[in-house]
Amino acid sequence: MPDSTRPLQSAKSLHTRAESLGQEDACVVDGIPATTPERTILDVACWHPVMAAVAAIDALARATDVKIADVELLAERSRGRRGIIQARKTIGLADAGAQSPKESWLRTVLVEAGLPRPQTQIPIHDEWGKPVAYLDMGWEDLKIAVEYDGDHHRTRRSQYSYDIRRSEMVQRRGWIVIRVTAEDSAEDVLRRVRDALARRR
């Protein structure tokens, strides 16, 4: 496809960009022209700050069958593109296991601080081997879980009661569970996680 050279007019709340787009980067979704998931992820990673981009990429990866390895190959073919260095870093932080932007933020905070990359959606099994719960993220070998509790965990009584029972069940299986809320700073989260890692080593 040819480069777009015509200036685009946009409303104040709408940001537009003109980029070179190859045929292999285009697709049609429900009759609407669009970029492929791989190209969309690369664009988001090039254009947006790391934290915001990781959350968006996690959501797209969760909603599609896109493979991050394919996006990394596309990034390699895009050497010299503005923002590509940051994009490679951002793409490497992505994980389709995140189920909310806050989980994306939490995982990115841990990885960016140099901690071992946590596994996401860790299954907890009952005595018959059936999964009965999934932990947001953590280190299965060390039995340390980090869970993000959004507002609905506190405002809905049934959810709050379920969370307490679930947390107790996980702890009975030998796990350390670190629960994080919107009020927790990155520094506080890192301190608590580092303390837990130190206790297990």
C-alpha positions as CSV (number, residue, x, y, z in Angstrom):
1,M,0.0,0.0,0.0
2,P,1.3,3.5,-0.7
3,D,2.5,5.8,2.0
4,S,-0.1,8.2,3.2
5,T,1.1,11.7,2.3
6,R,-2.2,13.6,2.7
7,P,-2.4,15.5,6.0
8,L,-5.1,14.0,8.3
9,Q,-7.5,16.3,10.2
10,S,-8.4,15.1,13.6
11,A,-10.5,16.1,16.5
12,K,-8.7,17.2,19.7
13,S,-9.5,13.8,21.3
14,L,-8.3,11.8,18.3
15,H,-4.7,11.2,17.5
16,T,-3.8,10.2,13.9
17,R,-0.5,9.0,12.5
18,A,0.7,8.3,8.9
19,E,2.8,5.2,8.5
20,S,4.0,3.1,5.6
21,L,1.8,0.0,5.4
22,G,2.5,-3.1,3.4
23,Q,-0.1,-5.5,2.0
24,E,1.0,-8.1,4.5
25,D,0.2,-5.8,7.3
26,A,-3.4,-5.3,6.3
27,C,-6.5,-7.4,6.8
28,V,-10.3,-7.0,6.8
29,V,-12.3,-7.6,10.0
30,D,-16.1,-7.8,9.6
31,G,-15.8,-5.9,6.3
32,I,-13.7,-3.1,7.8
33,P,-10.1,-2.6,6.7
34,A,-7.7,-2.9,9.6
35,T,-4.1,-3.7,10.4
36,T,-3.2,-7.3,11.3
37,P,-2.9,-8.0,15.1
38,E,0.9,-8.3,14.7
39,R,1.2,-4.9,13.0
40,T,-1.3,-3.3,15.5
41,I,0.9,-4.5,18.4
42,L,4.0,-3.1,16.7
43,D,2.3,0.2,16.2
44,V,1.1,0.4,19.7
45,A,4.5,-0.5,21.1
46,C,6.2,2.2,18.9
47,W,3.7,5.0,19.7
48,H,2.8,4.7,23.3
49,P,4.6,4.7,26.7
50,V,5.6,1.3,27.9
51,M,3.0,0.8,30.7
52,A,0.1,1.8,28.5
53,A,1.4,-0.2,25.6
54,V,1.9,-3.4,27.6
55,A,-1.7,-3.3,28.9
56,A,-3.1,-2.8,25.4
57,I,-0.9,-5.5,23.9
58,D,-1.8,-8.0,26.6
59,A,-5.5,-7.4,25.9
60,L,-5.0,-7.9,22.2
61,A,-2.9,-11.0,22.7
62,R,-5.6,-12.4,25.0
63,A,-8.4,-11.7,22.5
64,T,-6.7,-13.1,19.4
65,D,-4.4,-16.0,18.5
66,V,-1.5,-13.7,17.7
67,K,1.9,-15.0,18.6
68,I,4.4,-12.6,20.3
69,A,7.2,-14.4,18.5
70,D,5.7,-13.3,15.1
71,V,5.5,-9.7,16.4
72,E,9.1,-9.9,17.4
73,L,10.0,-11.0,13.9
74,L,8.1,-8.1,12.4
75,A,10.0,-5.7,14.8
76,E,13.3,-7.1,13.5
77,R,12.2,-6.3,9.9
78,S,11.3,-2.8,11.0
79,R,14.8,-1.7,12.0
80,G,15.2,2.1,11.7
81,R,11.6,2.8,12.4
82,R,11.0,5.6,14.9
83,G,10.3,4.1,18.4
84,I,11.4,0.6,17.4
85,I,14.0,0.2,20.2
86,Q,11.3,0.9,22.9
87,A,8.9,-1.3,20.9
88,R,11.2,-4.3,21.2
89,K,11.4,-3.9,24.9
90,T,7.6,-3.4,25.3
91,I,6.8,-6.4,23.1
92,G,9.1,-8.5,25.3
93,L,7.1,-7.6,28.3
94,A,3.7,-8.7,26.9
95,D,1.8,-11.7,28.3
96,A,-1.7,-12.8,27.2
97,G,-2.3,-14.2,30.7
98,A,-3.1,-10.7,32.1
99,Q,-6.8,-10.3,32.6
100,S,-6.9,-6.6,33.3
101,P,-4.7,-3.4,32.7
102,K,-3.8,-3.4,36.4
103,E,-2.5,-7.0,36.2
104,S,-0.4,-5.8,33.2
105,W,0.9,-2.9,35.3
106,L,1.7,-5.1,38.3
107,R,3.6,-7.7,36.2
108,T,5.5,-5.0,34.4
109,V,6.5,-3.3,37.7
110,L,8.0,-6.7,38.9
111,V,9.9,-7.4,35.7
112,E,11.2,-3.8,35.2
113,A,12.5,-4.0,38.8
114,G,14.7,-7.0,37.8
115,L,12.7,-9.6,39.6
116,P,12.2,-13.0,37.9
117,R,9.4,-12.9,35.3
118,P,6.3,-14.3,37.0
119,Q,4.1,-17.0,35.4
120,T,0.5,-15.9,34.8
121,Q,-2.7,-17.7,35.5
122,I,-1.2,-20.4,37.7
123,P,-3.6,-23.2,38.3
124,I,-4.3,-24.5,41.8
125,H,-5.5,-28.1,41.9
126,D,-7.7,-30.0,44.4
127,E,-6.8,-33.4,45.7
128,W,-8.2,-35.0,42.5
129,G,-6.0,-32.9,40.3
130,K,-8.9,-30.6,39.1
131,P,-8.1,-26.9,38.8
132,V,-10.1,-25.0,41.4
133,A,-8.5,-21.6,41.1
134,Y,-6.1,-19.6,39.0
135,L,-3.6,-17.1,40.5
136,D,-3.0,-13.9,38.7
137,M,0.8,-14.3,38.7
138,G,3.6,-15.6,40.7
139,W,6.4,-18.2,41.0
140,E,5.0,-21.7,41.2
141,D,8.3,-23.3,42.2
142,L,8.5,-21.0,45.2
143,K,4.8,-21.0,45.9
144,I,4.6,-17.2,45.9
145,A,1.5,-15.6,44.3
146,V,0.8,-11.9,43.6
147,E,-2.9,-11.1,43.2
148,Y,-4.4,-7.8,42.1
149,D,-7.7,-7.0,43.8
150,G,-9.7,-4.5,41.8
151,D,-12.6,-2.5,43.3
152,H,-15.2,-5.2,42.6
153,H,-13.3,-7.4,45.0
154,R,-14.2,-5.0,47.8
155,T,-17.5,-3.5,46.7
156,R,-19.3,-6.8,46.0
157,R,-19.9,-8.7,49.2
158,S,-20.2,-12.0,47.5
159,Q,-16.9,-11.5,45.7
160,Y,-15.2,-10.3,48.9
161,S,-16.3,-13.4,50.8
162,Y,-15.2,-15.7,47.9
163,D,-11.8,-14.0,47.8
164,I,-11.2,-14.6,51.5
165,R,-12.1,-18.3,51.2
166,R,-10.0,-18.7,48.1
167,S,-7.0,-17.0,49.6
168,E,-7.3,-19.2,52.7
169,M,-7.5,-22.3,50.5
170,V,-4.4,-21.3,48.6
171,Q,-2.4,-20.5,51.7
172,R,-3.3,-23.9,53.2
173,R,-1.5,-25.4,50.2
174,G,1.7,-23.6,51.3
175,W,1.5,-20.5,49.2
176,I,2.5,-17.0,50.2
177,V,-0.2,-14.7,48.8
178,I,0.6,-11.0,48.2
179,R,-2.6,-9.0,47.6
180,V,-2.3,-5.7,45.8
181,T,-4.8,-2.9,45.5
182,A,-4.9,0.5,43.7
183,E,-3.7,2.1,46.9
184,D,-0.4,0.2,46.9
185,S,2.6,2.0,45.4
186,A,5.1,0.2,43.1
187,E,7.7,0.6,45.9
188,D,5.5,-1.1,48.5
189,V,4.6,-4.0,46.1
190,L,8.3,-4.5,45.3
191,R,9.3,-4.5,49.0
192,R,6.6,-7.1,49.9
193,V,7.5,-9.3,46.9
194,R,11.2,-9.1,47.7
195,D,10.6,-10.1,51.3
196,A,8.6,-13.1,50.2
197,L,11.3,-14.2,47.8
198,A,13.9,-13.8,50.5
199,R,11.9,-16.1,52.8
200,R,11.7,-18.8,50.2
201,R,15.4,-18.8,49.4
